[in-house]
Structures are given as C-alpha cells and as structure tokens.
Amino acid sequence: MRMLIGAALLLMVSGCGSSPQVTAATTAAAIKAAVPQVQQVVALNGRNDPNHLLGRNNGYVAGAVMKDSRIVKCNGRGFGSTCGAMIEQWPTANDAKVRMDYIVRLEKSMPILGSEYDTLRGDLLLRVDGHLSPTQAAVYRAAFLS
C-alpha cells in the first residue's frame, strides 16, 4: 500500500513541474512576440480553414495563421500561409512530414502555385509565404525552432 501511495505522489509531483503543452496556438503566439511584423494571430476553425483539412480524416488537428504587415493584400490573396505564415498541427510528426513533402512536390511540379518556406518541429509544420525574402522567413524559422 505504501508503494502505491508513494508512486501516486511521485506522479503528481512530476506532473506539477511539466512544461506547458506546445500547440499551434502557443507556438504562433511565441512567434508573434518575436516577429514584430506579425500583426495578428488567427486560430483556425471549421469556417476559416483555408485548406479544409482541420479535424478531417488525414487532416491537421489545429492551426493558426499569422498576418504579416509586409503582406499588404492578404485578403485579396486568400487566407492562410499567404497572409504571412501558418502553423499546422498534425496528429503525429510523421503526418506533418508527409504534408510538408506533399507541399514541396506540388511547388516543384507546378511553380505557378507559388512558393513558401516550410519547417518542421515535431507535429508542427510552419509554412511561411514565399513573397517574404529568405532573410525575413529565417526570422520566423528561428522563432519557431526556439
């Protein structure tokens, strides 16, 4: 009985010091704090999801769009990574990699679609619009990976 109580106490104590959960929303907020040009973070939901993948089979579980002040025609170009950057949160890290590989293949096979800078971190995929320069995209990447 004492071992059971001790194990339960150890689990409770170790849970108290755990770090906050990393999500698309918390990561987007951290990027907003590090990238002054991010004017607004918009959490994705069933109505504003530009890819219609949120919560669907083979889709992401959460997402957030970061509106960048250097992308002046965000609304005219659609909503999503074209507004500056987007984070997609996938069920697994492998799912996020499969999505990134798919996007890269599309860009290579159909350059007319445009370009973007993609970075993985676990189950999160950061997609930065290709209208930003490599230097500007690197600031997003650094904030995402920190």
Disulfide bonds with the S-S distance in Angstrom:
Cys74-Cys83 1.80
